[in-house]
Amino acid sequence: MTRDKAVKAAIRQRMAESGEPYSVARRAVIGARDQEAADGPEADELRDLAHEAQDLADEAQNLADQAIRRGAWARHEARWAERDRERADRLRGRLDRVWQRTDRLRQTAEHLIRTAEEEWSRARTPDSQTPASRADEDK
């Protein structure tokens, strides 16, 4: 059973007027009908919606591009932060070694001061004469 008798009649009329085969006449009639539909008020609304959809797609693409750039920048910053952390760790290690050396130097200085004080103290007291100095006095 034919669905659209009006279209079939228009195709047959065109075939009769132009002498075209059925398939060519059908393509022309349906194309004209689609063109008329495309020129109607619904078509304007559809075009507006299509433009709005395109604008939204463009905006989504821009946002995606920004996200990609920000992601790349974040990765760059993360690499620098990691390098800074590594450098800070190295500096902490060097600082620890400096503190250890400083502590050893302080201990050595304290030992030298104690030794010098003991020597000074012995040198000032007459009882602490060395056997060589006593032998010189006995002569």
C-alpha positions in Angstrom: 0.0 0.0 0.0 1.3 3.5 -0.9 2.2 5.6 2.1 2.1 9.0 0.4 -0.2 9.1 -2.6 0.5 12.8 -3.2 4.2 12.2 -3.7 3.6 9.3 -6.0 1.2 11.4 -8.1 3.7 14.3 -8.3 6.4 11.8 -9.4 4.2 10.4 -12.2 3.2 13.9 -13.3 6.9 14.9 -13.6 7.6 11.7 -15.5 4.8 12.6 -17.9 5.9 16.2 -18.4 9.7 15.7 -18.7 10.0 12.2 -19.9 12.4 11.3 -17.1 12.6 7.8 -15.6 10.8 7.2 -12.3 14.0 7.3 -10.2 15.2 10.6 -11.6 11.7 12.2 -11.2 11.4 10.8 -7.7 14.7 12.3 -6.7 13.7 15.7 -8.1 10.3 15.7 -6.4 11.6 14.5 -3.0 14.5 17.0 -3.2 12.0 19.8 -4.0 9.8 18.7 -1.1 12.8 18.6 1.3 13.9 22.1 0.1 10.4 23.4 0.8 10.6 21.9 4.3 14.1 23.4 4.7 12.7 26.9 3.9 9.9 26.8 6.5 9.7 28.3 10.0 10.8 25.0 11.5 13.9 25.1 9.4 14.8 28.5 10.8 14.4 27.2 14.3 16.5 24.1 13.4 19.2 26.3 11.9 19.3 28.5 15.0 19.6 25.3 17.1 22.3 24.0 14.9 24.2 27.3 15.2 23.8 27.3 19.0 25.0 23.7 19.1 28.0 24.7 17.0 28.8 27.6 19.3 28.5 25.3 22.3 30.8 22.7 20.6 33.3 25.5 19.9 33.2 26.6 23.5 33.6 23.0 24.7 36.6 22.7 22.4 38.1 25.9 23.8 37.6 24.7 27.4 39.2 21.3 26.5 42.2 23.1 25.0 42.5 25.3 28.1 42.4 22.1 30.3 45.1 20.5 28.2 47.3 23.6 28.5 46.7 23.9 32.2 47.4 20.2 32.6 50.7 20.6 30.8 51.5 23.6 32.9 50.6 21.7 36.1 52.9 18.8 35.0 55.7 21.4 34.3 55.2 22.9 37.8 55.1 19.5 39.4 58.5 18.6 37.8 60.0 21.9 39.1 58.5 21.2 42.5 60.0 17.8 42.5 63.4 19.2 41.5 63.1 21.8 44.3 62.2 19.0 46.8 65.3 17.0 45.7 67.5 20.1 45.9 66.1 20.9 49.4 66.8 17.3 50.5 70.4 17.6 49.1 70.9 20.9 51.0 69.5 19.4 54.2 72.0 16.5 53.9 74.8 19.0 53.3 73.6 21.1 56.3 73.6 18.0 58.5 77.2 17.2 57.5 78.2 20.8 58.2 76.6 20.6 61.7 78.4 17.3 62.3 81.7 18.9 61.3 81.0 21.9 63.4 80.2 19.7 66.4 83.5 17.8 66.0 85.4 21.1 65.7 83.7 22.4 68.8 84.6 19.2 70.7 88.2 19.5 69.4 88.4 23.2 70.4 87.0 22.4 73.9 89.6 19.6 74.3 92.4 21.9 73.2 91.2 24.6 75.6 91.1 22.1 78.5 94.6 20.8 77.6 96.0 24.4 77.3 94.4 25.3 80.7 95.9 22.2 82.3 99.4 23.0 80.8 99.1 26.7 81.9 98.0 25.5 85.4 101.0 23.2 85.6 103.4 25.8 84.4 102.3 28.3 87.1 102.7 25.9 90.1 106.2 25.2 91.3 105.3 21.7 92.3 104.8 20.7 88.7 108.4 21.1 87.6 109.6 18.5 85.3 112.5 16.2 86.3 114.7 17.9 83.7 114.1 21.4 85.2 114.8 20.0 88.8 118.1 18.6 87.5 119.1 22.1 86.2 118.3 23.6 89.6 120.4 21.1 91.4 123.5 21.9 89.5 
